[in-house]
Amino acid sequence: MALILIPSIAFAYDGNGKEQRSDYLVMFDGPANKGLFKAFGVQDQDIIHEYDLLDVVQLNLTTNQATALKNHPQIKFVEENAEVSAYGQAVPWGVPHVQGTAGHDLGFTGNGVKVAILDTGIDNTHEDLAANVKGGHSVFTDAANLDPFYDEDGHGTHVAGTVAAINNDLGVLGVAHQADLYAVKVLNNSGSGSYAGIAAGIEWAIQNDMDIVNMSLGGSQSSAILKEFCDLAYAEGLLVVAAAGNEGNRGGNNDTVGYPAKYDSVIAVAAVDQNNNRPTFSSTGPAVELAAPGANILSTTPNNRYAAYNGTSMASPHVAGVAAQILEAKPTLSNVEVRELLRLSAKDLGNSRQFGYGLVQTVDAIQY
């Protein structure tokens, strides 16, 4: 019978004088010989799990036993069983870029603020949105588009996540992660709609006492009726935010802001990247009022998925989220006063036709 040499080692004890034990993963070098464990005092109850595809056994061992096994020629590996944890949620770069996370640290998360997302709908079963989606409405009457919580296109769900993805252990984090979201479906499952539909969505937002309206949509043609509805919403106390458009060019000198963003009652939001440069797609012109992150923005998409999108559609909800944080912090402010605060506290980025007053900032606005 082969002589097994067990090296002399120091013993580790717990507070009761018993030798400490831990879980280890042990892999044989060649065919498994589990009888080997008996020579090291390993009992049947110490064998936690035996794997099928590799000669690996999970054992509960003392430090002495583990060290001895590690030095045996028939053993390839002895590793203490390490703990792992879920990676948890990611914080998209845009959220701290607008001081959203700094606002969270001050206790401002948009709690109680109602934000209407006029878009393709919101997947209200999404793991990162469900608790914050409080209601909705569709302007369509056909069966395919009647449900505001069915978002085949995915655009509205992405926008909603930037505003208010939940602060939990998964997915992403929204700028105002405790705001109340309302899915107002004005774009169909293909991402198309009409000015009449947008007007109906704005009307619903007014009638249902929304605080903020986000419109990550637009067209190149003006409409006197749509302007009247935007003006009415603003007059009724709603803060109206819209994407400036994705019709920019490399020079950035043209007037390419779309509607409804171009109306005076609406905050037109342009896009910036992580270096505060204007992506060439971002529309420009004198109507641009604020800038926000709009390049490679990670957010929620239907069916518990996530994706990174580009566009001023992604910039607009950052402003809506910041506005929700401000309204929570300063609930007595009117929409006009919140808008003025957003302008005064924005980080100046230069060319006003490209960036307006500058990059929107939560904490600077709250503390202004």
Residue frames as qw, qx, qy, qz and C-alpha x, y, z in Angstrom:
[[0.000, 0.889, 0.457, 0.000, 0.00, 0.00, 0.00],
 [0.401, 0.563, -0.036, 0.722, 1.35, 3.41, -0.96],
 [0.399, -0.456, -0.427, 0.671, 2.49, 5.64, 1.86],
 [0.088, 0.841, 0.326, 0.423, 0.65, 8.99, 1.89],
 [0.453, -0.103, -0.295, 0.835, 2.71, 11.83, 3.22],
 [0.119, -0.891, -0.399, -0.179, 0.77, 14.64, 4.87],
 [0.405, 0.420, -0.248, 0.773, 2.91, 17.74, 5.33],
 [0.329, -0.479, -0.548, 0.602, 3.05, 19.53, 8.65],
 [0.037, 0.567, 0.296, 0.767, 0.80, 22.62, 8.57],
 [0.067, -0.009, 0.482, -0.874, -0.62, 25.17, 10.96],
 [0.075, -0.515, -0.852, -0.060, -4.20, 24.62, 12.09],
 [0.152, -0.257, -0.031, -0.954, -6.87, 27.34, 12.03],
 [0.151, -0.384, -0.866, 0.284, -9.59, 27.28, 14.67],
 [0.202, -0.666, -0.360, -0.621, -12.88, 29.06, 15.19],
 [0.238, -0.578, 0.331, -0.707, -13.96, 30.69, 18.44],
 [0.864, -0.332, 0.110, -0.362, -15.12, 27.33, 19.88],
 [0.427, -0.547, 0.716, 0.081, -11.77, 25.63, 19.44],
 [0.812, 0.282, 0.510, 0.030, -12.89, 23.63, 16.39],
 [0.377, -0.190, 0.527, 0.738, -10.83, 23.60, 13.23],
 [0.395, 0.552, 0.034, -0.734, -12.38, 25.94, 10.63],
 [0.516, 0.218, 0.782, 0.273, -13.92, 24.40, 7.55],
 [0.300, 0.551, -0.144, -0.766, -14.73, 25.83, 4.12],
 [0.828, 0.430, 0.340, -0.115, -16.09, 24.63, 0.79],
 [0.177, -0.562, 0.615, 0.524, -13.54, 23.66, -1.84],
 [0.835, 0.482, -0.052, -0.262, -13.62, 22.50, -5.44],
 [0.481, -0.482, 0.703, 0.206, -11.22, 19.58, -5.98],
 [0.766, 0.534, -0.192, -0.302, -10.27, 18.28, -9.44],
 [0.848, -0.231, 0.435, 0.194, -8.47, 14.97, -10.01],
 [0.165, 0.675, -0.579, -0.427, -5.53, 14.69, -12.37],
 [0.235, 0.125, -0.934, -0.237, -6.82, 11.70, -14.30],
 [0.539, -0.386, -0.673, -0.328, -9.63, 9.30, -13.36],
 [0.430, -0.615, 0.215, -0.625, -11.36, 10.14, -10.12],
 [0.578, -0.050, -0.771, 0.263, -10.39, 8.11, -7.07],
 [0.408, -0.676, -0.028, -0.613, -12.78, 9.25, -4.39],
 [0.872, -0.367, -0.290, 0.144, -11.42, 6.64, -2.03],
 [0.518, 0.316, -0.263, 0.750, -8.40, 8.90, -1.75],
 [0.254, -0.661, 0.025, -0.705, -10.46, 11.30, 0.36],
 [0.832, -0.493, -0.239, -0.092, -10.80, 8.75, 3.18],
 [0.762, 0.011, -0.261, 0.593, -7.05, 8.90, 3.78],
 [0.174, 0.334, -0.136, 0.916, -7.45, 12.60, 4.52],
 [0.008, -0.282, -0.718, 0.637, -10.32, 12.13, 6.94],
 [0.359, 0.044, -0.235, -0.902, -13.00, 13.30, 4.51],
 [0.345, 0.209, 0.853, -0.330, -16.35, 11.80, 5.49],
 [0.195, 0.450, 0.775, 0.399, -19.34, 11.12, 3.24],
 [0.038, -0.866, -0.463, 0.185, -21.18, 14.10, 4.69],
 [0.260, -0.652, 0.195, 0.686, -18.27, 16.31, 3.61],
 [0.249, 0.090, 0.701, 0.663, -18.96, 15.53, -0.07],
 [0.287, 0.475, 0.281, -0.783, -21.35, 18.27, -1.18],
 [0.698, 0.606, 0.074, -0.374, -21.54, 17.67, -4.92],
 [0.560, -0.188, 0.675, 0.441, -19.99, 15.44, -7.57],
 [0.393, 0.606, -0.208, -0.660, -19.88, 16.81, -11.12],
 [0.874, 0.263, 0.402, -0.082, -20.66, 14.64, -14.15],
 [0.684, 0.724, -0.019, 0.088, -18.67, 16.10, -17.02],
 [0.331, 0.671, -0.536, 0.391, -15.36, 16.70, -15.24],
 [0.724, -0.211, -0.589, 0.290, -13.66, 14.83, -12.40],
 [0.007, 0.410, -0.281, 0.868, -14.51, 17.57, -9.94],
 [0.491, -0.514, -0.696, 0.099, -15.95, 17.23, -6.44],
 [0.169, -0.690, 0.120, -0.693, -17.18, 19.96, -4.08],
 [0.673, -0.218, -0.631, 0.318, -16.00, 19.20, -0.55],
 [0.380, -0.872, 0.045, -0.306, -16.27, 20.72, 2.90],
 [0.812, 0.131, -0.352, 0.447, -12.67, 20.66, 4.19],
 [0.498, -0.792, -0.006, 0.354, -10.45, 21.95, 6.92],
 [0.212, 0.902, -0.351, -0.135, -7.51, 24.09, 5.88],
 [0.428, -0.474, 0.765, 0.088, -5.25, 21.16, 6.76],
 [0.701, 0.267, 0.661, 0.026, -7.13, 18.75, 4.49],
 [0.516, 0.844, 0.105, -0.105, -7.22, 21.23, 1.61],
 [0.000, 0.837, -0.530, -0.138, -3.48, 21.86, 1.81],
 [0.535, -0.263, 0.799, 0.078, -2.72, 18.15, 1.93],
 [0.694, 0.493, 0.525, -0.020, -4.93, 17.37, -1.05],
 [0.342, 0.915, -0.119, -0.179, -3.39, 20.22, -3.02],
 [0.077, -0.713, 0.686, 0.122, 0.04, 18.58, -2.68],
 [0.731, -0.015, 0.682, -0.040, -1.08, 15.09, -3.66],
 [0.113, -0.281, 0.687, 0.660, 0.04, 13.92, -7.15],
 [0.131, 0.387, 0.880, 0.242, -3.43, 12.63, -8.05],
 [0.042, 0.827, 0.460, -0.321, -5.02, 16.01, -7.45],
 [0.461, 0.462, 0.290, 0.701, -4.85, 18.69, -10.15],
 [0.043, -0.498, 0.024, -0.866, -6.59, 21.62, -8.49],
 [0.340, -0.554, -0.683, 0.333, -7.87, 22.56, -5.04],
 [0.050, 0.364, 0.089, 0.926, -9.69, 25.88, -4.96],
 [0.063, 0.335, 0.654, -0.675, -11.70, 27.48, -2.21],
 [0.149, 0.622, 0.717, 0.277, -15.27, 28.00, -3.41],
 [0.134, -0.075, -0.054, 0.987, -15.48, 31.73, -4.15],
 [0.225, 0.655, 0.608, -0.388, -18.66, 33.76, -3.84],
 [0.162, 0.202, 0.457, 0.851, -20.13, 35.66, -6.75],
 [0.194, 0.578, 0.516, -0.602, -22.93, 38.18, -7.00],
 [0.461, 0.723, 0.474, 0.199, -25.05, 39.65, -9.75],
 [0.434, 0.153, 0.097, 0.882, -23.35, 42.50, -11.55],
 [0.002, -0.657, -0.461, 0.596, -26.45, 44.61, -10.92],
 [0.411, 0.848, 0.335, -0.016, -27.66, 47.53, -12.91],
 [0.541, 0.151, 0.162, 0.812, -25.57, 49.66, -15.19],
 [0.000, 0.798, 0.235, -0.555, -25.67, 53.42, -14.94],
 [0.600, 0.622, 0.318, 0.390, -25.83, 54.76, -18.51],
 [0.503, -0.010, -0.061, 0.862, -23.24, 57.46, -19.05],
 [0.030, -0.561, -0.303, -0.770, -25.88, 60.10, -19.67],
 [0.538, -0.717, -0.436, -0.076, -27.36, 59.95, -16.18],
 [0.573, -0.558, -0.119, 0.588, -24.30, 61.22, -14.27],
 [0.397, 0.206, 0.291, 0.846, -23.47, 63.48, -17.23],
 [0.179, -0.638, -0.303, -0.685, -26.58, 65.55, -16.47],
 [0.059, -0.323, 0.606, -0.725, -25.87, 65.29, -12.71],
 [0.728, -0.278, -0.374, -0.503, -28.74, 62.84, -12.35],
 [0.766, -0.178, -0.566, 0.248, -26.91, 60.55, -9.94],
 [0.237, 0.114, -0.400, 0.878, -25.69, 63.54, -7.93],
 [0.464, -0.294, -0.081, -0.831, -29.33, 64.54, -7.69],
 [0.801, -0.253, -0.524, -0.139, -30.15, 61.06, -6.40],
 [0.553, -0.013, -0.557, 0.620, -27.54, 61.52, -3.70],
 [0.095, -0.151, 0.239, -0.955, -29.41, 64.63, -2.59],
 [0.268, 0.270, 0.813, -0.441, -32.62, 62.60, -2.41],
 [0.480, 0.512, 0.030, -0.712, -34.29, 63.77, -5.62],
 [0.306, -0.043, 0.912, 0.271, -35.56, 60.96, -7.83],
 [0.288, -0.080, -0.506, -0.809, -38.64, 62.45, -9.46],
 [0.058, -0.285, -0.918, 0.270, -40.91, 60.86, -6.88],
 [0.172, 0.629, 0.595, -0.469, -44.55, 61.77, -7.50],
 [0.169, 0.546, -0.265, -0.777, -43.90, 63.66, -10.75],
 [0.728, 0.406, 0.538, -0.123, -46.08, 62.58, -13.69],
 [0.038, -0.512, 0.562, 0.648, -44.31, 62.22, -17.03],
 [0.784, 0.463, 0.312, -0.272, -46.28, 61.46, -20.19],
 [0.338, -0.332, 0.700, 0.535, -44.24, 59.67, -22.84],
 [0.661, 0.595, 0.118, -0.442, -45.86, 60.48, -26.21],
 [0.027, -0.522, 0.799, 0.298, -44.35, 57.74, -28.32],
 [0.530, 0.124, -0.748, -0.379, -44.82, 54.15, -29.53],
 [0.831, -0.427, -0.237, -0.265, -46.05, 52.96, -26.14],
 [0.112, -0.611, 0.707, -0.338, -44.26, 51.49, -23.12],
 [0.681, -0.052, -0.730, -0.031, -43.82, 47.81, -22.27],
 [0.448, -0.620, 0.254, -0.592, -45.34, 47.94, -18.80],
 [0.968, -0.247, -0.036, -0.034, -44.23, 44.38, -18.03],
 [0.583, 0.560, -0.416, 0.417, -40.55, 45.26, -18.37],
 [0.740, -0.365, -0.434, 0.362, -38.63, 44.30, -15.24],
 [0.429, -0.109, -0.152, 0.884, -37.02, 47.74, -15.08],
 [0.124, -0.209, -0.197, -0.950, -40.17, 49.80, -15.71],
 [0.362, -0.445, -0.784, -0.237, -43.26, 47.95, -14.47],
 [0.349, -0.546, -0.577, 0.497, -43.46, 49.57, -11.03],
 [0.119, -0.381, -0.026, 0.917, -43.23, 53.08, -12.50],
 [0.141, -0.180, -0.613, -0.756, -45.76, 52.77, -15.33],
 [0.182, 0.228, 0.639, -0.712, -48.94, 54.13, -13.77],
 [0.520, 0.596, 0.487, -0.372, -51.26, 54.41, -16.75],
 [0.233, -0.186, 0.608, 0.736, -51.61, 55.16, -20.41],
 [0.536, 0.627, 0.317, -0.467, -53.71, 55.90, -23.46],
 [0.427, 0.035, 0.666, 0.611, -53.63, 55.12, -27.16],
 [0.312, 0.481, -0.023, -0.819, -54.91, 57.55, -29.78],
 [0.268, 0.166, -0.801, -0.509, -55.42, 54.63, -32.18],
 [0.730, -0.008, 0.275, -0.626, -58.61, 52.62, -32.52],
 [0.781, 0.289, -0.512, -0.211, -57.34, 49.63, -34.53],
 [0.923, -0.379, -0.047, -0.055, -56.72, 46.42, -32.60],
 [0.822, 0.218, -0.201, 0.486, -53.02, 46.28, -33.39],
 [0.321, 0.360, -0.236, 0.844, -52.31, 49.69, -31.85],
 [0.471, -0.692, -0.300, -0.457, -55.05, 50.03, -29.26],
 [0.794, -0.518, -0.220, 0.229, -52.91, 48.92, -26.32],
 [0.074, 0.942, -0.261, 0.198, -50.56, 51.68, -25.06],
 [0.575, -0.608, 0.548, -0.025, -48.52, 49.04, -23.25],
 [0.866, 0.194, 0.393, 0.240, -47.73, 47.09, -26.42],
 [0.045, 0.878, -0.308, -0.365, -44.60, 48.58, -27.97],
 [0.920, 0.260, 0.237, 0.172, -43.62, 46.56, -31.00],
 [0.466, 0.811, -0.154, 0.319, -41.27, 49.26, -32.23],
 [0.774, -0.251, -0.306, 0.494, -39.43, 49.63, -28.90],
 [0.282, 0.504, -0.054, 0.815, -38.72, 53.35, -29.20],
 [0.429, -0.697, -0.056, -0.572, -41.11, 54.46, -26.47],
 [0.885, -0.427, -0.156, 0.096, -39.87, 51.84, -24.02],
 [0.688, 0.156, -0.132, 0.696, -36.29, 53.04, -24.62],
 [0.001, 0.602, -0.013, 0.798, -37.27, 56.66, -24.02],
 [0.675, -0.636, -0.150, -0.344, -39.18, 55.69, -20.86],
 [0.880, -0.221, -0.221, 0.358, -36.13, 53.91, -19.43],
 [0.431, 0.334, -0.148, 0.825, -33.97, 57.01, -19.74],
 [0.324, -0.622, -0.015, -0.713, -36.56, 59.00, -17.80],
 [0.586, -0.464, 0.368, -0.553, -37.38, 56.49, -15.08],
 [0.758, 0.092, -0.645, 0.027, -35.83, 53.03, -15.20],
 [0.723, -0.660, -0.097, -0.178, -36.11, 51.67, -11.66],
 [0.029, 0.683, -0.661, 0.309, -33.25, 51.73, -9.15],
 [0.944, -0.206, 0.142, -0.214, -32.86, 47.99, -8.54],
 [0.567, -0.493, 0.616, 0.235, -30.27, 45.25, -8.96],
 [0.619, 0.230, 0.663, 0.353, -30.65, 44.82, -12.71],
 [0.416, 0.754, 0.431, 0.272, -30.73, 46.59, -16.04],
 [0.339, 0.397, 0.004, 0.853, -30.20, 50.33, -16.14],
 [0.203, -0.546, -0.498, 0.643, -30.93, 53.40, -14.05],
 [0.195, 0.770, 0.435, 0.424, -33.16, 56.28, -15.12],
 [0.188, 0.416, -0.170, 0.874, -32.56, 59.97, -14.48],
 [0.446, -0.286, 0.287, -0.798, -35.71, 60.22, -12.34],
 [0.306, 0.076, -0.945, -0.087, -36.05, 56.62, -11.25],
 [0.040, 0.355, 0.829, -0.430, -39.14, 57.15, -9.09],
 [0.306, 0.208, -0.121, -0.921, -41.14, 59.30, -11.49],
 [0.605, 0.346, 0.651, -0.300, -44.59, 58.13, -12.62],
 [0.055, -0.198, 0.682, 0.702, -44.61, 57.13, -16.27],
 [0.602, 0.475, 0.444, -0.464, -47.65, 57.31, -18.55],
 [0.367, -0.010, 0.752, 0.548, -47.60, 55.60, -21.93],
 [0.451, 0.657, 0.207, -0.567, -49.37, 57.80, -24.48],
 [0.566, 0.059, 0.697, 0.436, -49.25, 55.89, -27.75],
 [0.354, 0.782, 0.051, -0.510, -49.26, 58.44, -30.59],
 [0.268, 0.554, -0.695, -0.371, -46.94, 56.46, -32.87],
 [0.938, 0.043, -0.061, -0.340, -47.99, 53.07, -34.23],
 [0.888, -0.295, 0.325, 0.132, -46.10, 49.79, -34.11],
 [0.753, 0.422, 0.145, 0.484, -44.03, 50.89, -37.09],
 [0.451, -0.359, -0.108, 0.810, -43.01, 54.14, -35.37],
 [0.072, 0.282, 0.385, 0.876, -45.26, 56.38, -37.48],
 [0.013, -0.616, -0.654, 0.439, -48.01, 58.77, -36.52],
 [0.185, 0.661, 0.397, 0.609, -49.65, 62.07, -37.42],
 [0.047, 0.253, -0.254, 0.932, -49.97, 65.59, -36.08],
 [0.621, -0.399, -0.234, -0.633, -53.61, 64.83, -35.29],
 [0.838, -0.248, -0.474, 0.108, -52.49, 61.91, -33.12],
 [0.458, 0.080, -0.404, 0.788, -49.87, 63.99, -31.33],
 [0.246, -0.367, 0.021, -0.897, -52.47, 66.68, -30.67],
 [0.776, -0.383, -0.339, -0.370, -54.80, 64.05, -29.19],
 [0.760, -0.114, -0.481, 0.421, -51.96, 62.78, -27.00],
 [0.184, 0.216, -0.281, 0.917, -51.22, 66.27, -25.74],
 [0.510, -0.409, -0.159, -0.740, -54.90, 66.77, -25.01],
 [0.835, -0.313, -0.453, -0.020, -54.94, 63.55, -22.95],
 [0.570, 0.030, -0.433, 0.698, -51.88, 64.74, -21.02],
 [0.123, -0.324, 0.120, -0.930, -53.63, 68.03, -20.17],
 [0.687, -0.364, -0.263, -0.571, -56.87, 66.31, -19.16],
 [0.889, -0.264, -0.364, 0.087, -55.02, 63.82, -16.95],
 [0.398, -0.905, 0.139, -0.057, -52.93, 66.37, -15.04],
 [0.869, 0.129, -0.073, 0.473, -49.49, 65.42, -16.30],
 [0.364, -0.822, 0.073, 0.432, -46.54, 67.51, -15.12],
 [0.118, -0.576, 0.592, 0.551, -44.18, 66.86, -18.03],
 [0.845, 0.468, 0.198, -0.167, -44.73, 65.80, -21.63],
 [0.333, -0.497, 0.646, 0.474, -41.86, 64.18, -23.53],
 [0.768, 0.581, 0.160, -0.218, -42.08, 63.98, -27.31],
 [0.391, -0.454, 0.660, 0.453, -39.15, 62.15, -28.87],
 [0.503, 0.482, 0.678, 0.236, -40.68, 62.59, -32.30],
 [0.061, 0.679, -0.009, -0.731, -41.26, 65.21, -34.93],
 [0.625, 0.537, 0.500, 0.267, -41.77, 66.23, -38.52],
 [0.405, -0.017, 0.210, 0.890, -40.52, 68.84, -40.94],
 [0.081, -0.518, -0.465, -0.713, -43.87, 70.55, -41.54],
 [0.086, -0.012, 0.488, -0.869, -45.48, 73.01, -39.18],
 [0.245, -0.512, -0.779, -0.268, -49.09, 72.74, -38.06],
 [0.185, -0.453, 0.117, -0.864, -51.08, 75.63, -36.63],
 [0.787, -0.420, -0.223, -0.393, -53.36, 73.20, -34.79],
 [0.836, -0.110, -0.397, 0.363, -50.46, 71.24, -33.26],
 [0.278, 0.315, -0.285, 0.861, -48.91, 74.53, -32.17],
 [0.473, -0.507, -0.046, -0.720, -52.19, 75.49, -30.49],
 [0.886, -0.350, -0.291, -0.084, -52.19, 72.24, -28.51],
 [0.683, 0.067, -0.356, 0.634, -48.54, 72.69, -27.46],
 [0.012, 0.417, -0.151, 0.896, -49.26, 76.26, -26.43],
 [0.667, -0.495, -0.182, -0.526, -52.34, 75.15, -24.51],
 [0.866, -0.218, -0.386, 0.231, -50.38, 72.50, -22.60],
 [0.466, 0.170, -0.299, 0.815, -47.78, 75.07, -21.65],
 [0.251, -0.456, 0.002, -0.854, -50.46, 77.56, -20.62],
 [0.802, -0.422, -0.255, -0.338, -52.09, 74.85, -18.48],
 [0.495, -0.737, 0.428, -0.169, -48.85, 74.35, -16.53],
 [0.966, 0.016, 0.204, 0.157, -47.24, 71.38, -18.30],
 [0.179, -0.705, 0.536, 0.429, -43.55, 71.42, -19.18],
 [0.861, 0.470, 0.157, -0.117, -43.33, 70.33, -22.81],
 [0.322, -0.619, 0.628, 0.346, -40.07, 68.76, -24.01],
 [0.862, 0.465, 0.163, -0.121, -39.26, 67.48, -27.51],
 [0.724, -0.128, 0.409, 0.540, -36.39, 66.15, -29.58],
 [0.079, 0.694, -0.202, -0.687, -34.87, 68.79, -31.85],
 [0.817, 0.533, 0.001, -0.220, -34.52, 66.28, -34.68],
 [0.733, -0.284, 0.502, 0.360, -31.91, 64.18, -36.44],
 [0.618, 0.725, 0.250, 0.175, -31.55, 66.28, -39.59],
 [0.279, -0.862, 0.254, 0.338, -28.19, 67.84, -38.73],
 [0.789, 0.565, -0.119, 0.211, -25.17, 68.04, -41.01],
 [0.774, -0.041, -0.212, 0.596, -21.44, 68.17, -40.49],
 [0.226, 0.424, -0.062, 0.875, -21.23, 71.96, -40.54],
 [0.283, -0.519, -0.699, 0.403, -24.11, 72.40, -38.12],
 [0.065, -0.177, -0.023, 0.982, -25.06, 75.81, -39.45],
 [0.254, -0.288, -0.624, -0.681, -28.45, 75.09, -41.00],
 [0.476, -0.104, 0.397, -0.778, -31.86, 75.51, -39.39],
 [0.466, 0.039, -0.830, -0.305, -33.07, 71.90, -39.24],
 [0.195, 0.028, 0.766, -0.613, -35.07, 71.74, -35.99],
 [0.206, -0.305, -0.824, -0.430, -38.36, 69.89, -36.51],
 [0.480, -0.321, 0.059, -0.814, -41.86, 70.29, -35.14],
 [0.250, -0.898, -0.310, -0.187, -43.18, 70.35, -32.44],
 [0.671, -0.340, -0.163, 0.638, -39.74, 71.14, -30.95],
 [0.332, 0.283, 0.176, 0.882, -39.57, 74.37, -32.95],
 [0.267, -0.782, -0.394, -0.402, -42.57, 75.95, -31.23],
 [0.032, 0.603, -0.381, 0.700, -41.82, 78.54, -28.55],
 [0.710, -0.462, 0.174, -0.502, -43.88, 76.66, -25.95],
 [0.997, -0.027, -0.055, 0.051, -41.70, 73.55, -26.36],
 [0.379, -0.743, 0.511, 0.207, -38.15, 72.92, -25.12],
 [0.819, 0.521, -0.233, -0.049, -36.13, 71.77, -28.15],
 [0.666, -0.591, 0.444, 0.100, -33.38, 69.36, -27.09],
 [0.589, 0.652, -0.473, -0.062, -30.24, 68.71, -29.12],
 [0.974, -0.187, -0.068, 0.110, -27.78, 65.85, -28.57],
 [0.029, 0.815, -0.574, 0.080, -24.21, 65.65, -27.29],
 [0.850, 0.103, -0.505, 0.111, -21.78, 62.76, -26.97],
 [0.766, -0.505, -0.266, 0.297, -19.66, 61.86, -23.94],
 [0.530, -0.080, -0.005, 0.844, -17.17, 64.59, -24.83],
 [0.104, 0.737, 0.336, -0.578, -19.92, 67.22, -25.17],
 [0.036, -0.226, 0.566, 0.792, -19.45, 67.32, -28.91],
 [0.658, 0.351, 0.155, -0.649, -22.45, 67.52, -31.23],
 [0.556, 0.103, 0.788, 0.242, -23.08, 64.30, -33.16],
 [0.009, -0.105, 0.477, 0.873, -23.51, 65.29, -36.80],
 [0.121, -0.455, -0.828, -0.306, -27.09, 63.97, -36.81],
 [0.152, -0.594, -0.566, 0.551, -28.27, 66.46, -34.17],
 [0.219, 0.778, 0.424, 0.409, -30.44, 69.20, -35.69],
 [0.371, -0.228, -0.162, 0.886, -29.36, 72.79, -35.30],
 [0.014, 0.633, 0.422, 0.649, -30.99, 76.21, -35.39],
 [0.070, -0.406, 0.277, -0.868, -32.13, 79.13, -33.26],
 [0.732, -0.405, -0.168, -0.522, -34.92, 77.05, -31.66],
 [0.734, -0.016, -0.606, 0.306, -32.44, 74.71, -29.92],
 [0.413, -0.801, 0.040, -0.431, -32.85, 75.41, -26.21],
 [0.596, -0.602, 0.519, -0.119, -30.94, 72.72, -24.31],
 [0.574, 0.433, -0.688, -0.095, -28.53, 69.89, -24.97],
 [0.748, -0.371, 0.462, -0.299, -28.40, 66.42, -23.41],
 [0.295, -0.335, 0.868, 0.215, -26.76, 63.03, -23.98],
 [0.764, 0.416, 0.122, -0.479, -27.93, 61.43, -27.22],
 [0.558, 0.541, -0.615, -0.131, -25.15, 59.15, -28.46],
 [0.524, 0.122, -0.827, 0.160, -24.84, 55.47, -27.53],
 [0.429, -0.332, 0.377, -0.751, -27.53, 55.69, -24.85],
 [0.272, -0.053, -0.960, 0.037, -28.25, 52.37, -23.12],
 [0.472, -0.079, 0.311, -0.821, -31.84, 51.90, -22.02],
 [0.530, 0.127, 0.787, -0.288, -34.78, 49.52, -21.79],
 [0.397, 0.165, -0.583, -0.689, -36.39, 47.79, -24.78],
 [0.811, -0.139, -0.013, -0.568, -39.42, 45.47, -24.81],
 [0.951, -0.024, -0.303, -0.054, -39.37, 41.93, -23.42],
 [0.709, -0.669, 0.149, 0.167, -36.88, 42.67, -20.61],
 [0.776, 0.254, 0.126, 0.564, -34.15, 43.63, -23.04],
 [0.228, -0.842, 0.047, 0.486, -31.75, 46.55, -23.28],
 [0.683, 0.437, 0.294, 0.507, -30.09, 48.35, -26.18],
 [0.280, -0.521, 0.037, 0.805, -28.04, 51.44, -26.99],
 [0.414, 0.743, 0.475, 0.228, -29.61, 53.97, -29.37],
 [0.321, -0.132, 0.085, 0.934, -28.51, 57.26, -30.91],
 [0.028, 0.606, 0.549, 0.575, -30.60, 60.34, -31.56],
 [0.125, -0.296, 0.227, -0.920, -32.11, 63.48, -30.14],
 [0.731, -0.363, -0.395, -0.421, -34.94, 61.13, -29.17],
 [0.764, -0.220, -0.486, 0.364, -32.54, 59.87, -26.51],
 [0.270, 0.190, -0.261, 0.907, -31.54, 63.41, -25.47],
 [0.378, -0.475, -0.203, -0.769, -35.06, 64.70, -24.83],
 [0.765, -0.488, -0.400, -0.131, -35.89, 62.22, -22.01],
 [0.582, -0.052, -0.399, 0.707, -32.74, 63.24, -20.15],
 [0.052, -0.272, 0.069, -0.958, -34.21, 66.75, -19.94],
 [0.642, -0.432, -0.354, -0.525, -37.60, 65.37, -18.92],
 [0.783, -0.277, -0.494, 0.257, -35.91, 63.36, -16.17],
 [0.363, 0.061, -0.302, 0.879, -33.92, 66.33, -14.90],
 [0.299, -0.375, -0.123, -0.869, -37.08, 68.43, -14.89],
 [0.750, -0.423, -0.459, -0.220, -38.79, 65.73, -12.79],
 [0.644, -0.171, -0.452, 0.593, -35.96, 65.88, -10.27],
 [0.100, 0.191, -0.115, 0.970, -36.27, 69.66, -10.09],
 [0.506, -0.426, -0.304, -0.685, -40.04, 69.52, -9.64],
 [0.757, -0.394, -0.507, 0.116, -39.62, 67.12, -6.74],
 [0.518, -0.101, -0.325, 0.785, -36.99, 69.35, -5.17],
 [0.041, 0.163, 0.106, -0.980, -38.95, 72.57, -5.80],
 [0.125, 0.441, 0.881, 0.113, -42.62, 71.57, -6.04],
 [0.094, 0.766, 0.385, -0.505, -43.92, 75.13, -5.83],
 [0.097, -0.393, 0.446, 0.798, -42.24, 76.17, -9.08],
 [0.685, 0.553, 0.185, -0.437, -44.38, 76.67, -12.15],
 [0.843, 0.280, 0.346, 0.302, -43.47, 75.08, -15.47],
 [0.348, 0.890, -0.034, 0.292, -42.27, 78.48, -16.66],
 [0.345, -0.839, 0.402, -0.123, -39.99, 78.81, -13.64],
 [0.848, -0.195, 0.464, 0.168, -38.62, 75.28, -14.08],
 [0.719, 0.586, 0.204, 0.314, -37.84, 76.06, -17.72],
 [0.101, 0.938, -0.203, 0.262, -36.05, 79.25, -16.76],
 [0.617, -0.638, 0.460, -0.019, -34.06, 77.36, -14.13],
 [0.887, 0.140, 0.369, 0.238, -33.03, 74.76, -16.71],
 [0.516, 0.784, 0.034, 0.344, -31.76, 77.54, -18.96],
 [0.152, -0.917, 0.281, -0.240, -29.91, 79.49, -16.27],
 [0.666, -0.541, 0.513, -0.027, -28.16, 76.44, -14.82],
 [0.921, 0.371, 0.087, 0.080, -27.20, 74.74, -18.10],
 [0.608, -0.463, 0.356, 0.538, -23.50, 74.20, -18.75],
 [0.387, 0.817, -0.145, -0.402, -22.47, 76.51, -21.59],
 [0.796, -0.010, 0.515, 0.318, -21.08, 74.50, -24.51],
 [0.253, -0.231, 0.445, 0.828, -20.65, 77.30, -27.01],
 [0.142, -0.058, -0.564, -0.811, -22.59, 77.64, -30.26],
 [0.425, 0.160, 0.533, -0.714, -26.20, 78.32, -29.23],
 [0.675, 0.305, -0.303, -0.600, -27.56, 77.09, -32.57],
 [0.588, 0.196, -0.784, -0.031, -26.09, 73.67, -31.75],
 [0.400, -0.111, -0.794, 0.443, -26.40, 73.52, -27.95],
 [0.329, -0.790, -0.398, -0.331, -28.87, 76.24, -26.95],
 [0.361, -0.854, 0.226, -0.300, -28.21, 77.38, -23.40],
 [0.102, 0.563, -0.802, 0.169, -26.04, 74.29, -22.90],
 [0.477, -0.018, -0.878, 0.030, -25.96, 70.90, -21.20],
 [0.618, -0.586, -0.177, -0.493, -28.82, 70.37, -18.76],
 [0.349, 0.248, -0.733, 0.528, -27.68, 69.90, -15.12],
 [0.550, -0.571, -0.596, -0.126, -29.78, 68.63, -12.22],
 [0.567, -0.494, -0.387, 0.535, -27.87, 69.76, -9.14],
 [0.245, -0.008, 0.068, 0.967, -26.85, 73.13, -10.58],
 [0.273, -0.462, -0.458, -0.709, -30.53, 73.80, -11.28],
 [0.600, -0.594, -0.536, 0.024, -31.68, 72.71, -7.82],
 [0.566, -0.484, -0.220, 0.630, -29.00, 74.76, -6.11],
 [0.324, 0.463, 0.236, 0.790, -29.19, 77.77, -8.44]]
